Amino acid sequence: MSSAETATAAASDARTERRAKRIAKHLTAFAREHGGGDAVVEYVGSVATRIVVVGADGAWGDQVAPSYAVGKRAAELAGLTLHDNFEGELGLKVKTGPYEWKRMAGIQI
């Protein structure tokens, strides 16, 4: 690898880390407010990744990251327990309120 390629890779890694740290601040605040947290990092498309966080109390939220690498790193920096998918126990933890039920009603029926 040439020195120019090495410099470009290092700059990309530094940018990924900065973005992840910025997102991790929000995730950490959410987890602190809700007694800890679990997360699923999932692709939204070719240009974004969604980090869904579920607090110990069942509250949930999400953040969007520009890439899977940034999303995964942000969840790691926030100290969240990462899951591969939303099945099983993690899905059962989620508590939905009237807002979510109202939003889902038109889609479900």
Secondary structure by P-SEA (a helix, b strand, c coil): ccaaaaaaaaaaaaaaaaaaaaaaaaaaaaaaacccbbbbbbbccccbbbbbbbcccccccccccccaaaaaaaaaaacccccccccccccccccccaaaaaaaccccc
